[in-house]
Amino acid sequence: MNRLIAAALLLGPAAAVAQGAPSPATFIHAGRVIAEPGKAPLGPTTIIVRDGKVAELRDGHVAPDSGASVIDLRDKTVLPGLIDLHVHLWGFRGDPIQTRATAINRDVSDDLIYAAANAKKTLSAGFTTVRDLGGNPRGIRALRDGIARGDIAGPAIVNAGTMISVTGGHGDGANGVREDIADMIKDTQVNVCDGVDDCRRAVRQQVGLGAQVIKFAATGGVLSNVSGGLGRAMQPEEMRAIIDTAHALGRRVAAHSHAAEGTRAAVEAGVDTIDHGTFLDDETIRLMKAKGTWLVPTMMAPRAALAQARGGQLPPATIPKAEEAAAAAIESHRRAIASGVKVAFGTDTGVSPHGDNAQEFALMVEAGMTPAQAIRAATVSAAEVLGQSAVIGTIAPGKQADLIAVDGDPLADVKRLETVAFVMADGVVHKD
């Protein structure tokens, strides 16, 4: 006999009735709702939430059912929870001075505590889902699962583990450190690969460590402590091996990419997102459009890195790279947006401080997007990149109850999103 039926029979009619009773609902009275960014907003609306999902949207502010709770957002604009496709929650990120000052005294346990605090700041800023593109593989997996269980507060995490890199590339942790320490790092890091077979192995190891998405360094990077520039670092056949192996294992792939040559090679190899895209020429833009490749511009990152480099907070090898990237990025992104390249929201937060993610919206508008397009990039488009359009990205019956609220009209002033008044994630209120 079914255990639940047997228990109900043993406990009597009251238990059987309770088992079939609907759970209490939450009635959210919203002044205005941007239910599907990119489409016309709704006027006064009641959003009914039950069991962590949106059950119904009703016109006006309707009376709650018996036993339901009510949240009054009648003076607010309600939107879907925001999605950031490029963050680094792990460790003490976003404050290079303190990172350097405390590195010798920190270990993985300290970094996990910092990561949990970073996750809470991100959620409070209105970001209910993030794609974490680089951190301790086992640690970020533990953080992801702890948030999913409800043990700690934070956004839902789609994690990449450690970025895959060639020797001497942007993801090689042995760059620029003392030889004896470099030897120890080389003995333990599994993300560095050289050649096609080795790069397949690196992808499989990250998946084995819990990676839900794969990230690789197609080019050099600003913050790596190596004097090599921002040009293509990986051979096209190595990129293809990484992407094909990841896709075969059901993982989408993000390419850290600055130089146009590296970006073109990654796009030709079938990458899903180009993250940064600092130097985009016309040929690369045409190829991205033809392939349907997403650009995740991370416009905050080069400005933050440049400020840190000029302030002496980063190693000398990073300074010319920061200058070059900051000078080129905005114009590349303007050209890509004007040409119709698909754009999704990402910040590279961790380079900039956690919780400031929404400052990216104003930069996207500066680069030519409308506020509506920028908001859509952080909701509908980002959900599509993750393959989660059926679950998040809009406010609709059956979808996850990830909701935020702000004062005023973010379609008129996108900076309204920098101050979020209310956050609900998976039906649980985290900020009110």
C-alpha positions as CSV (number, residue, x, y, z in Angstrom):
1,M,0.0,0.0,0.0
2,N,1.2,3.5,-0.7
3,R,2.9,4.8,2.4
4,L,1.1,8.2,2.4
5,I,-2.3,6.5,2.0
6,A,-1.5,4.1,4.8
7,A,-0.4,6.9,7.1
8,A,-3.6,8.8,6.3
9,L,-5.7,5.8,7.2
10,L,-3.9,5.2,10.4
11,L,-4.1,8.9,11.5
12,G,-7.8,9.3,10.5
13,P,-9.9,11.6,8.3
14,A,-8.3,14.8,9.6
15,A,-4.9,13.7,8.2
16,A,-6.3,12.8,4.9
17,V,-8.0,16.2,4.5
18,A,-4.8,18.0,5.6
19,Q,-2.8,16.1,3.1
20,G,-4.9,17.3,0.2
21,A,-5.3,20.9,1.4
22,P,-3.5,23.6,-0.7
23,S,-0.6,25.3,0.9
24,P,-1.1,29.0,2.0
25,A,-0.7,31.5,-0.8
26,T,1.0,34.9,-0.9
27,F,-0.8,37.7,-2.6
28,I,1.5,40.4,-3.9
29,H,-0.3,43.7,-4.6
30,A,2.0,45.4,-7.3
31,G,1.6,48.9,-8.6
32,R,3.1,48.0,-11.9
33,V,4.5,44.8,-13.3
34,I,7.1,44.3,-16.0
35,A,6.1,40.7,-16.4
36,E,8.0,40.0,-19.6
37,P,10.7,42.6,-20.2
38,G,10.6,43.9,-23.7
39,K,6.8,43.9,-23.7
40,A,4.4,46.5,-22.3
41,P,4.2,46.5,-18.5
42,L,1.0,45.7,-16.7
43,G,-0.9,48.1,-14.4
44,P,-2.0,47.4,-10.9
45,T,-1.8,43.6,-10.6
46,T,-2.0,40.9,-7.9
47,I,0.7,38.2,-8.2
48,I,-0.4,35.0,-6.4
49,V,2.5,32.8,-5.2
50,R,2.1,29.3,-4.0
51,D,4.7,26.6,-3.3
52,G,7.6,28.7,-4.6
53,K,5.9,29.3,-8.0
54,V,3.8,32.0,-9.6
55,A,0.3,30.5,-9.5
56,E,-1.7,33.4,-11.1
57,L,-1.6,37.0,-12.2
58,R,-4.9,39.0,-11.7
59,D,-5.8,42.5,-12.8
60,G,-6.1,44.9,-9.9
61,H,-5.5,44.4,-6.2
62,V,-7.8,41.5,-5.3
63,A,-8.7,40.4,-1.8
64,P,-6.6,37.5,-0.5
65,D,-7.9,34.0,0.1
66,S,-8.5,32.9,3.7
67,G,-5.1,32.2,5.3
68,A,-3.1,33.9,2.6
69,S,-0.4,36.5,3.4
70,V,-0.3,39.8,1.7
71,I,2.7,41.8,0.5
72,D,2.0,45.5,-0.3
73,L,4.0,46.7,-3.3
74,R,1.3,49.0,-4.6
75,D,3.8,51.9,-4.9
76,K,6.5,49.8,-6.6
77,T,7.4,48.4,-10.0
78,V,7.8,44.6,-9.9
79,L,10.1,42.7,-12.2
80,P,11.5,39.2,-12.6
81,G,14.5,38.4,-10.5
82,L,17.7,39.6,-12.3
83,I,20.3,37.2,-13.8
84,D,24.0,37.9,-13.9
85,L,25.8,35.6,-16.3
86,H,29.4,36.4,-15.2
87,V,30.3,36.6,-11.5
88,H,33.0,35.3,-9.3
89,L,31.6,34.7,-5.8
90,W,34.5,32.6,-4.5
91,G,36.7,34.1,-1.9
92,F,37.7,37.7,-1.1
93,R,37.0,39.2,-4.5
94,G,36.4,42.8,-5.5
95,D,38.9,44.3,-3.0
96,P,42.4,43.8,-4.4
97,I,44.1,45.6,-1.5
98,Q,42.6,43.3,1.1
99,T,43.0,40.3,-1.1
100,R,46.8,40.8,-1.3
101,A,47.1,41.7,2.4
102,T,45.3,38.7,3.6
103,A,46.1,36.0,1.1
104,I,48.9,34.4,3.1
105,N,46.6,33.9,6.1
106,R,43.6,32.5,4.1
107,D,42.6,29.0,3.1
108,V,39.7,27.4,1.4
109,S,37.5,27.5,4.6
110,D,38.0,31.3,4.9
111,D,37.2,31.7,1.2
112,L,34.0,29.8,1.5
113,I,32.8,32.2,4.2
114,Y,33.6,35.2,2.1
115,A,31.8,33.5,-0.9
116,A,28.7,33.0,1.2
117,A,28.7,36.7,2.2
118,N,29.2,37.7,-1.5
119,A,26.2,35.5,-2.4
120,K,24.0,37.3,0.1
121,K,25.1,40.7,-1.2
122,T,24.3,39.6,-4.7
123,L,20.8,38.4,-3.8
124,S,20.1,41.6,-1.8
125,A,21.0,43.5,-5.0
126,G,18.1,41.8,-6.8
127,F,20.1,39.0,-8.6
128,T,18.3,35.8,-8.0
129,T,20.3,33.6,-10.4
130,V,24.0,33.9,-11.4
131,R,26.4,32.0,-13.6
132,D,29.6,31.7,-11.5
133,L,32.6,31.5,-14.0
134,G,35.5,30.8,-11.8
135,G,36.2,29.7,-8.3
136,N,37.3,26.6,-6.3
137,P,35.3,23.8,-8.0
138,R,34.4,21.9,-4.9
139,G,33.7,25.0,-2.8
140,I,31.4,26.7,-5.3
141,R,29.6,23.4,-5.7
142,A,29.0,23.3,-1.9
143,L,27.8,26.9,-1.9
144,R,25.5,26.2,-4.9
145,D,24.0,23.2,-3.1
146,G,23.7,25.0,0.3
147,I,21.7,27.8,-1.3
148,A,19.5,25.3,-3.2
149,R,18.7,23.5,0.1
150,G,17.9,26.8,1.8
151,D,20.7,26.5,4.3
152,I,22.1,30.0,3.4
153,A,20.8,33.0,1.5
154,G,22.0,33.6,-2.1
155,P,21.1,33.4,-5.7
156,A,20.7,30.1,-7.6
157,I,24.1,29.3,-9.0
158,V,25.1,27.8,-12.3
159,N,28.8,27.0,-11.7
160,A,31.8,26.5,-14.0
161,G,34.4,25.5,-11.5
162,T,37.9,26.6,-12.6
163,M,38.5,28.2,-16.0
164,I,40.3,26.0,-18.5
165,S,43.5,27.5,-19.8
166,V,46.7,26.6,-21.7
167,T,50.0,26.7,-19.8
168,G,51.0,30.3,-19.3
169,G,47.5,31.4,-20.2
170,H,45.0,33.5,-18.3
171,G,43.9,30.6,-16.1
172,D,47.3,29.2,-15.2
173,G,47.7,29.8,-11.5
174,A,51.4,29.4,-11.6
175,N,51.9,32.6,-13.6
176,G,54.4,35.1,-12.1
177,V,54.9,33.4,-8.8
178,R,58.0,32.1,-7.1
179,E,59.4,29.0,-8.8
180,D,59.0,26.7,-5.8
181,I,55.4,27.8,-5.3
182,A,54.7,27.5,-9.0
183,D,55.9,23.9,-8.9
184,M,53.4,23.1,-6.1
185,I,50.6,24.8,-8.1
186,K,51.4,22.9,-11.2
187,D,51.3,19.6,-9.3
188,T,47.7,20.2,-8.2
189,Q,45.9,22.3,-10.8
190,V,43.8,20.2,-13.3
191,N,42.4,23.1,-15.4
192,V,45.5,23.7,-17.4
193,C,45.8,21.8,-20.7
194,D,48.0,21.7,-23.8
195,G,46.8,19.9,-27.0
196,V,43.5,18.5,-28.0
197,D,43.5,15.3,-25.9
198,D,44.6,17.2,-22.8
199,C,41.9,19.8,-23.2
200,R,39.3,17.1,-23.5
201,R,40.6,15.7,-20.2
202,A,40.4,19.1,-18.5
203,V,36.7,19.5,-19.5
204,R,35.9,16.1,-18.2
205,Q,37.6,16.8,-14.9
206,Q,35.7,20.0,-14.3
207,V,32.5,18.2,-15.0
208,G,33.5,15.5,-12.6
209,L,34.1,18.2,-10.0
210,G,30.5,19.4,-10.4
211,A,30.7,22.1,-13.2
212,Q,27.4,22.8,-14.8
213,V,28.9,25.1,-17.4
214,I,32.4,25.2,-18.9
215,K,34.6,28.3,-19.2
216,F,37.9,28.5,-21.1
217,A,40.4,31.3,-21.8
218,A,40.5,31.9,-25.5
219,T,42.8,34.8,-25.0
220,G,45.0,36.5,-22.5
221,G,43.4,38.3,-19.6
222,V,43.8,41.6,-17.8
223,L,44.2,40.4,-14.3
224,S,46.6,37.5,-14.8
225,N,50.1,38.2,-13.5
226,V,51.8,37.5,-16.8
227,S,53.2,40.0,-19.3
228,G,51.7,38.4,-22.3
229,G,49.0,40.6,-23.9
230,L,45.3,40.0,-24.6
231,G,45.8,38.1,-27.9
232,R,44.6,34.6,-28.8
233,A,46.1,32.1,-26.3
234,M,44.6,28.8,-27.4
235,Q,44.7,27.0,-30.7
236,P,41.4,26.7,-32.6
237,E,41.6,22.9,-32.5
238,E,42.0,23.1,-28.7
239,M,38.9,25.3,-28.4
240,R,37.0,22.9,-30.6
241,A,38.0,20.0,-28.4
242,I,36.8,21.9,-25.3
243,I,33.5,22.9,-26.8
244,D,32.6,19.6,-28.4
245,T,33.5,17.7,-25.2
246,A,31.4,20.0,-23.1
247,H,28.4,19.9,-25.4
248,A,28.6,16.1,-25.5
249,L,28.4,16.1,-21.7
250,G,25.4,18.5,-21.8
251,R,27.3,21.6,-20.7
252,R,27.2,25.0,-22.4
253,V,30.4,26.9,-22.9
254,A,31.6,30.4,-22.1
255,A,34.8,31.8,-23.7
256,H,36.8,34.5,-21.8
257,S,37.9,36.5,-24.9
258,H,39.4,39.9,-25.6
259,A,41.3,39.9,-28.9
260,A,39.2,39.6,-32.1
261,E,41.3,36.7,-33.4
262,G,40.6,34.6,-30.3
263,T,36.9,35.6,-30.3
264,R,36.5,34.6,-34.0
265,A,38.1,31.2,-33.4
266,A,35.9,30.5,-30.4
267,V,32.8,31.5,-32.4
268,E,33.8,29.3,-35.3
269,A,34.3,26.4,-32.9
270,G,30.7,26.8,-31.6
271,V,31.0,28.5,-28.3
272,D,27.8,29.6,-26.6
273,T,28.8,32.9,-25.1
274,I,31.7,35.4,-25.7
275,D,32.4,37.0,-22.4
276,H,34.1,40.5,-22.5
277,G,34.4,40.8,-26.3
278,T,36.7,43.7,-25.9
279,F,38.1,44.0,-29.4
280,L,35.3,43.2,-31.9
281,D,35.9,43.9,-35.5
282,D,33.3,43.8,-38.3
283,E,34.2,40.3,-39.4
284,T,33.8,38.9,-35.9
285,I,30.5,40.7,-35.4
286,R,29.1,39.3,-38.7
287,L,30.2,35.8,-37.6
288,M,28.6,36.1,-34.2
289,K,25.3,37.2,-35.8
290,A,25.4,34.3,-38.3
291,K,26.2,31.7,-35.6
292,G,23.7,33.2,-33.0
293,T,26.5,33.6,-30.5
294,W,25.7,35.6,-27.4
295,L,27.8,38.5,-26.2
296,V,28.1,39.0,-22.4
297,P,29.9,42.4,-22.4
298,T,30.9,42.8,-18.7
299,M,31.2,46.6,-19.2
300,M,32.0,47.3,-15.5
301,A,35.1,45.1,-15.5
302,P,37.6,47.0,-17.6
303,R,36.8,50.3,-15.8
304,A,37.2,48.6,-12.4
305,A,40.4,46.9,-13.4
306,L,41.8,50.1,-14.8
307,A,41.1,52.0,-11.6
308,Q,42.8,49.3,-9.6
309,A,45.8,49.2,-11.9
310,R,46.3,52.9,-11.8
311,G,45.9,52.9,-8.0
312,G,48.8,50.4,-7.7
313,Q,46.5,47.6,-6.4
314,L,47.4,45.2,-9.2
315,P,50.8,43.7,-10.4
316,P,52.7,45.8,-12.9
317,A,52.1,43.3,-15.7
318,T,48.3,44.1,-15.6
319,I,48.6,47.8,-16.1
320,P,49.1,48.0,-20.0
321,K,46.5,45.4,-20.5
322,A,44.0,47.3,-18.3
323,E,44.7,50.5,-20.2
324,E,44.2,48.8,-23.6
325,A,41.0,46.9,-22.6
326,A,39.3,49.9,-21.1
327,A,40.1,52.1,-24.1
328,A,38.6,49.6,-26.6
329,A,35.7,48.0,-24.8
330,I,32.9,50.6,-25.0
331,E,33.4,51.2,-28.7
332,S,33.4,47.4,-29.5
333,H,30.2,47.0,-27.5
334,R,28.5,49.9,-29.2
335,R,29.3,48.4,-32.6
336,A,28.0,45.0,-31.6
337,I,24.8,46.4,-30.1
338,A,24.1,48.6,-33.2
339,S,24.7,45.6,-35.5
340,G,22.2,43.4,-33.7
341,V,24.5,40.9,-31.9
342,K,22.5,39.1,-29.2
343,V,23.5,40.5,-25.8
344,A,22.9,39.0,-22.4
345,F,23.7,40.6,-19.0
346,G,27.0,39.9,-17.1
347,T,29.3,42.0,-15.0
348,D,32.4,40.0,-14.0
349,T,31.6,41.0,-10.4
350,G,34.5,40.0,-8.2
351,V,36.6,42.4,-10.3
352,S,34.2,45.1,-9.1
353,P,32.6,44.8,-5.6
354,H,29.8,42.4,-5.0
355,G,26.3,44.0,-4.7
356,D,27.1,46.7,-7.3
357,N,26.1,44.4,-10.2
358,A,23.2,46.7,-11.3
359,Q,25.6,49.5,-12.2
360,E,26.1,47.5,-15.5
361,F,22.6,48.6,-16.7
362,A,23.6,52.3,-17.1
363,L,26.7,51.3,-19.0
364,M,24.6,49.2,-21.4
365,V,22.3,52.1,-22.0
366,E,25.4,54.3,-22.6
367,A,26.5,51.8,-25.2
368,G,23.3,52.1,-27.1
369,M,20.7,49.8,-25.6
370,T,17.3,51.2,-24.3
371,P,16.5,50.5,-20.7
372,A,13.9,47.9,-21.8
373,Q,16.6,46.1,-23.9
374,A,19.1,46.2,-21.0
375,I,16.5,44.8,-18.6
376,R,15.5,42.1,-21.1
377,A,19.2,41.1,-21.3
378,A,19.2,40.4,-17.6
379,T,16.0,38.4,-17.6
380,V,14.5,36.9,-20.8
381,S,17.9,36.7,-22.6
382,A,20.0,35.5,-19.7
383,A,17.4,32.8,-19.0
384,E,17.7,31.7,-22.6
385,V,21.5,31.5,-22.4
386,L,21.2,29.2,-19.3
387,G,18.5,27.0,-21.0
388,Q,16.1,27.9,-18.2
389,S,13.5,30.0,-20.1
390,A,10.8,27.6,-18.9
391,V,11.6,28.4,-15.3
392,I,13.0,31.9,-14.8
393,G,13.3,35.2,-16.7
394,T,9.6,36.3,-16.7
395,I,6.7,36.5,-14.3
396,A,4.2,34.0,-15.5
397,P,2.0,31.1,-14.0
398,G,4.1,28.0,-13.4
399,K,7.4,29.8,-13.3
400,Q,9.7,30.2,-10.3
401,A,8.6,33.0,-7.9
402,D,11.8,35.1,-8.4
403,L,10.6,38.7,-8.1
404,I,12.1,42.1,-7.2
405,A,10.6,45.5,-6.7
406,V,12.0,49.0,-7.1
407,D,10.7,52.6,-6.7
408,G,9.8,54.6,-9.8
409,D,10.0,53.4,-13.4
410,P,13.2,51.6,-14.4
411,L,12.1,51.8,-18.1
412,A,12.5,55.6,-17.8
413,D,15.5,55.5,-15.4
414,V,17.5,52.3,-15.5
415,K,19.5,53.4,-12.4
416,R,16.4,52.6,-10.3
417,L,17.6,49.0,-10.5
418,E,20.7,50.0,-8.4
419,T,18.4,50.3,-5.3
420,V,16.2,47.3,-5.0
421,A,13.5,47.5,-2.3
422,F,12.2,43.9,-2.3
423,V,13.6,40.5,-3.2
424,M,11.8,37.2,-3.4
425,A,13.6,34.1,-4.6
426,D,11.9,30.8,-5.1
427,G,8.9,32.1,-3.2
428,V,10.9,33.1,-0.1
429,V,11.2,36.8,0.8
430,H,14.8,37.8,1.4
431,K,14.5,41.6,1.4
432,D,11.4,43.6,2.2
